[in-house]
Structure formats: C-alpha cells, structure tokens
Amino acid sequence: MSYWESASHPPALTNCSNSICSMDFSHYVDVRMVSNISMSLVPVAELGEEDLADTVLSFVQNVGYVLNDYTSQNTLYPVETLALGGVCDDLSVLYASMMIAIGFRVVFIWYPQETDLGGSKATHMNVGVQLSTRPAHSQGRGWSITYDGLNYYIAETTSDHWLVGDLPEKLQGQETYVEAAPAPTLTLVITKTVTTSTLVLTTTRTLTSTSTRFDYEVLMLGQATIPLFGYVITIVAVGVVAYQLGKRRNRPA
C-alpha cells in the first residue's frame, strides 16, 4: 500500500469555473491490478451481459463506502480502494477499471450539484456502462446517457441495492458532465446456448424443460505487462476485501 499512497494523486477535477471542470478520473484507472479479480467474477454471472455488469457492481458496492480525510481529499487508485474502501469517485474508478478489464466500455459521470445522498452534501460521481440492450429489471425505464453515439446505463456504486440502470431519485434530472474512460483492451463475447430436454412420463404425457446458459469468450486485443508486485498486491487486496465482506461494515445508504 505504501507504493500507491506515495504515488501522485493529482486532482481529477481541475480548472473549475461556474461548476464546469476539466475531468481526468481516467488517470486513476488501472486495469492490470484488478484483471484477475474481474475475470474470477465472470463465471459467477450466468444470465448474460446485464447479470455480469450487476455482479461486478455488487462486488464493488460491498468493498464499502468509507469517508475519512484520506478518501475525501484524494481520488484513489483501485488497489487503494480495495484495501481501504472509498467514496463515490474511488468506487467509480474501481468499477470502471474492473469493467474495462473484462471488455466493457464505460464513462465517468459527474454531478456538479451538491446533493445529500446519505450523510453529507457533496457533488457526486458514478459510471455509465455500455450494454447492448436496456436492463431487463428496469421495466422500460433504465436510466442512461448518450455519449459519442453510444448508450451508457447508470451504475451507482455507493450502496448495495442499486442495479445497472438504477439512479437515485435525488440525482434524476440533474445536469451531468461526462468523461470517456480508457477503452478496453479485449472484447468479451457472450453467446447464448439453449438446451431442451424431453422426458416421456407415459404414452400420453411428456415433460419438457428448457435451460439457458451464457458462455463467455475473451478475445484479447492487446496485453499489458503486469509486474510481479502487481500479482502480490492483487492477492493481498482480495484477502482484504474478503475480510471486509465478512465484517459487513456499516456505511451510509
């Protein structure tokens, strides 16, 4: 952790004038340090693209919302957030990094209007995730933004009851600013396999069951070199997160 704490933490919002700022949250995106964790979550999602986005989102939400001097004054790198928890921008960077690691396109969404979402009044940050279809659970609503011709659905990282496409009521209708996160270095191909089996019960009755399985194939577009200390940090981070999940620490809604 001392390596990351000593690393440069430049402000992600700069040159602000009349609530308009230059955004550089992409500086903190680090796919290398979370790729193994991200890939380990892929087999858990059995219902396709939306389920995978929600599975990663649930993982990040359970890392924990932690507000203290360090997390409030700095945007954190993903490894720091895994070990320490974080606030909205830290958790958003972690989620974006993990989603990029498995092939999703994402954007950062900043809400400059100060809003109390559960403890203090502040500006807010969450993530937009590109999905091929509107989230099924949203029943037609599915909050999203359009950026560069693509549709990105909202992913709220700060509390564990939000799914992709959900947006806290206090944020609905607010002005937003968008920053494109780095593009993924791989493509995740999701194929749907439907299996039907028929059981003959009698000469006149049959019982037919249908099961659907989604398979994931990773197509590498490029590969970054991961230093040895990266694997060590990842293993330590996974252990810390497992401990935190066991404690189920209290945090603001």
C-alpha positions as CSV (number, residue, x, y, z in Angstrom):
1,M,0.0,0.0,0.0
2,S,2.9,2.4,0.7
3,Y,3.7,2.3,-3.1
4,W,0.2,3.6,-4.0
5,E,-0.1,6.1,-1.1
6,S,3.2,7.6,-2.2
7,A,2.1,7.8,-5.9
8,S,1.0,11.1,-7.4
9,H,-2.7,11.9,-6.7
10,P,-3.4,14.8,-8.9
11,P,-6.9,16.4,-8.6
12,A,-9.4,14.7,-11.0
13,L,-11.4,17.9,-11.3
14,T,-9.4,20.9,-12.3
15,N,-9.9,24.4,-13.9
16,C,-13.4,24.7,-12.4
17,S,-15.5,27.7,-13.4
18,N,-19.2,28.0,-12.7
19,S,-19.4,24.3,-11.9
20,I,-17.7,23.3,-15.1
21,C,-14.5,21.4,-14.6
22,S,-11.9,19.5,-16.6
23,M,-12.2,15.8,-15.7
24,D,-9.4,13.3,-15.5
25,F,-10.6,10.4,-13.5
26,S,-9.1,8.2,-16.2
27,H,-5.7,8.9,-14.6
28,Y,-6.6,6.6,-11.8
29,V,-7.9,3.7,-13.9
30,D,-5.6,0.7,-13.5
31,V,-6.8,-2.5,-15.3
32,R,-3.6,-4.5,-14.5
33,M,-4.2,-4.6,-10.8
34,V,-7.8,-5.8,-11.0
35,S,-7.9,-8.0,-14.1
36,N,-7.5,-11.3,-12.1
37,I,-10.3,-10.3,-9.7
38,S,-12.6,-9.2,-12.6
39,M,-12.0,-12.4,-14.5
40,S,-12.8,-14.5,-11.5
41,L,-16.3,-12.9,-11.4
42,V,-17.2,-13.7,-15.0
43,P,-18.2,-17.4,-14.4
44,V,-20.5,-16.2,-11.5
45,A,-22.8,-14.4,-13.9
46,E,-25.0,-17.0,-15.6
47,L,-27.7,-14.7,-17.1
48,G,-25.7,-12.8,-19.7
49,E,-24.3,-9.3,-20.1
50,E,-26.6,-7.4,-17.7
51,D,-26.0,-10.0,-15.0
52,L,-22.2,-9.7,-15.4
53,A,-22.4,-5.9,-15.1
54,D,-24.6,-6.3,-11.9
55,T,-22.3,-8.9,-10.4
56,V,-19.2,-6.7,-10.7
57,L,-21.3,-3.8,-9.4
58,S,-22.3,-5.8,-6.3
59,F,-18.7,-6.7,-5.6
60,V,-17.6,-3.0,-5.7
61,Q,-20.6,-1.9,-3.6
62,N,-19.6,-4.4,-0.9
63,V,-16.0,-3.1,-0.8
64,G,-17.5,-0.3,1.3
65,Y,-18.3,3.4,1.3
66,V,-15.7,4.9,3.6
67,L,-15.4,8.6,4.3
68,N,-12.4,9.9,6.1
69,D,-9.7,12.6,5.5
70,Y,-7.7,10.4,3.0
71,T,-10.6,9.2,0.9
72,S,-12.3,12.6,0.8
73,Q,-9.1,14.6,-0.1
74,N,-7.9,12.2,-2.8
75,T,-9.2,10.1,-5.7
76,L,-7.8,6.6,-5.0
77,Y,-6.2,4.0,-7.3
78,P,-8.2,0.7,-7.5
79,V,-5.8,-1.2,-5.2
80,E,-6.2,1.5,-2.5
81,T,-10.0,1.3,-2.7
82,L,-9.9,-2.5,-2.4
83,A,-7.8,-2.2,0.8
84,L,-9.3,1.0,2.3
85,G,-12.8,1.4,0.9
86,G,-13.6,4.8,-0.6
87,V,-16.2,7.4,-1.6
88,C,-18.1,7.8,-4.8
89,D,-15.3,8.7,-7.1
90,D,-13.0,6.0,-5.7
91,L,-15.6,3.3,-6.0
92,S,-16.5,4.5,-9.5
93,V,-12.8,4.3,-10.6
94,L,-12.6,0.7,-9.2
95,Y,-15.8,-0.3,-11.0
96,A,-14.7,1.3,-14.3
97,S,-11.3,-0.5,-14.0
98,M,-12.9,-3.9,-13.4
99,M,-15.4,-3.5,-16.2
100,I,-12.7,-2.4,-18.7
101,A,-10.7,-5.4,-17.7
102,I,-13.4,-7.7,-18.9
103,G,-14.2,-5.8,-22.1
104,F,-17.0,-3.3,-21.3
105,R,-16.9,0.4,-22.5
106,V,-17.6,2.8,-19.6
107,V,-17.7,6.5,-19.0
108,F,-17.4,8.6,-15.8
109,I,-20.5,10.8,-14.9
110,W,-20.1,13.8,-12.6
111,Y,-23.0,15.6,-11.0
112,P,-21.8,19.1,-10.0
113,Q,-24.8,20.0,-7.9
114,E,-24.2,19.3,-4.3
115,T,-26.6,16.6,-3.1
116,D,-27.1,14.8,0.2
117,L,-27.3,11.1,-0.7
118,G,-26.9,9.8,2.9
119,G,-24.7,11.7,5.3
120,S,-23.2,14.8,3.7
121,K,-23.8,17.3,0.9
122,A,-21.4,17.0,-1.9
123,T,-21.0,16.6,-5.7
124,H,-21.4,13.1,-6.9
125,M,-19.8,10.6,-9.3
126,N,-21.0,7.3,-10.9
127,V,-20.4,5.3,-14.0
128,G,-22.1,4.7,-17.3
129,V,-21.8,1.1,-18.8
130,Q,-22.5,0.4,-22.4
131,L,-24.9,-2.5,-22.8
132,S,-26.4,-3.9,-26.0
133,T,-30.0,-3.8,-24.6
134,R,-31.9,-1.9,-21.9
135,P,-31.6,-3.6,-18.4
136,A,-34.4,-6.1,-18.1
137,H,-35.1,-5.3,-14.4
138,S,-35.8,-1.7,-15.1
139,Q,-39.2,-2.4,-16.8
140,G,-38.7,0.1,-19.5
141,R,-37.1,3.0,-17.5
142,G,-33.4,2.1,-17.4
143,W,-31.5,5.4,-16.7
144,S,-28.9,6.1,-19.3
145,I,-26.9,8.8,-21.1
146,T,-25.8,9.0,-24.7
147,Y,-22.2,9.8,-25.3
148,D,-20.4,9.8,-28.7
149,G,-23.4,8.0,-30.2
150,L,-23.5,5.1,-27.7
151,N,-25.9,4.4,-24.9
152,Y,-24.5,4.0,-21.4
153,Y,-26.6,2.8,-18.4
154,I,-26.0,4.2,-15.0
155,A,-24.1,2.2,-12.4
156,E,-24.3,3.6,-8.9
157,T,-21.5,2.2,-6.7
158,T,-22.2,3.7,-3.3
159,S,-24.9,1.4,-1.9
160,D,-25.7,-2.3,-2.4
161,H,-29.3,-2.1,-3.5
162,W,-28.7,-0.4,-6.9
163,L,-28.5,-2.4,-10.2
164,V,-27.2,-1.1,-13.5
165,G,-29.9,1.2,-14.9
166,D,-31.0,2.5,-11.5
167,L,-30.4,6.1,-10.5
168,P,-31.0,7.7,-7.0
169,E,-34.1,9.9,-7.1
170,K,-32.2,12.9,-5.9
171,L,-29.9,12.7,-9.0
172,Q,-32.6,12.4,-11.5
173,G,-32.9,15.4,-13.8
174,Q,-29.6,16.9,-12.7
175,E,-27.0,18.4,-15.0
176,T,-24.1,16.0,-15.7
177,Y,-20.6,16.1,-17.3
178,V,-19.1,13.0,-18.9
179,E,-15.6,11.7,-19.4
180,A,-14.8,8.7,-21.5
181,A,-12.8,6.1,-19.7
182,P,-10.0,4.2,-21.4
183,A,-11.2,1.7,-24.0
184,P,-11.0,-2.0,-23.1
185,T,-8.0,-4.0,-24.4
186,L,-10.2,-7.1,-25.0
187,T,-13.6,-7.9,-26.2
188,L,-15.9,-10.1,-24.2
189,V,-18.1,-12.2,-26.5
190,I,-21.3,-13.6,-24.9
191,T,-23.1,-16.5,-26.6
192,K,-26.4,-17.9,-25.6
193,T,-27.0,-21.7,-25.5
194,V,-30.5,-23.1,-25.1
195,T,-30.9,-26.7,-24.2
196,T,-34.2,-28.5,-24.3
197,S,-34.8,-31.9,-22.9
198,T,-38.0,-34.0,-23.0
199,L,-38.9,-36.8,-20.6
200,V,-41.7,-39.2,-21.6
201,L,-43.8,-39.9,-18.5
202,T,-46.4,-42.1,-20.0
203,T,-47.5,-42.9,-23.5
204,T,-49.7,-39.8,-23.5
205,R,-47.8,-37.3,-21.3
206,T,-44.4,-35.7,-21.7
207,L,-42.5,-33.2,-19.6
208,T,-40.2,-30.7,-21.4
209,S,-37.7,-28.5,-19.7
210,T,-35.6,-25.7,-21.2
211,S,-32.4,-24.3,-19.7
212,T,-30.4,-21.3,-21.0
213,R,-26.7,-20.9,-20.4
214,F,-24.5,-17.9,-21.3
215,D,-20.9,-18.6,-22.2
216,Y,-18.1,-16.0,-22.2
217,E,-15.2,-15.9,-24.6
218,V,-12.5,-13.4,-24.2
219,L,-10.8,-12.0,-27.3
220,M,-7.6,-10.3,-26.5
221,L,-6.9,-7.1,-28.5
222,G,-3.7,-6.3,-26.6
223,Q,-1.9,-7.4,-23.4
224,A,-0.2,-5.2,-20.9
225,T,2.8,-6.5,-18.9
226,I,1.9,-6.9,-15.3
227,P,4.9,-6.5,-12.9
228,L,5.4,-9.2,-10.2
229,F,4.4,-6.9,-7.4
230,G,1.1,-6.4,-9.1
231,Y,0.1,-10.0,-8.5
232,V,1.2,-9.8,-4.9
233,I,-0.9,-6.6,-4.4
234,T,-3.9,-8.2,-6.1
235,I,-3.7,-11.3,-3.8
236,V,-3.4,-9.1,-0.7
237,A,-6.3,-6.9,-1.9
238,V,-8.6,-10.0,-2.5
239,G,-7.8,-11.1,1.1
240,V,-8.6,-7.7,2.5
241,V,-11.9,-7.5,0.6
242,A,-12.9,-11.0,1.8
243,Y,-12.2,-9.8,5.3
244,Q,-14.3,-6.7,4.8
245,L,-17.2,-8.6,3.3
246,G,-17.1,-10.9,6.3
247,K,-17.3,-7.9,8.7
248,R,-20.2,-6.3,6.6
249,R,-19.2,-2.9,7.9
250,N,-21.9,-0.2,8.2
251,R,-21.8,2.6,5.7
252,P,-24.1,5.4,4.5
253,A,-27.0,4.4,2.3
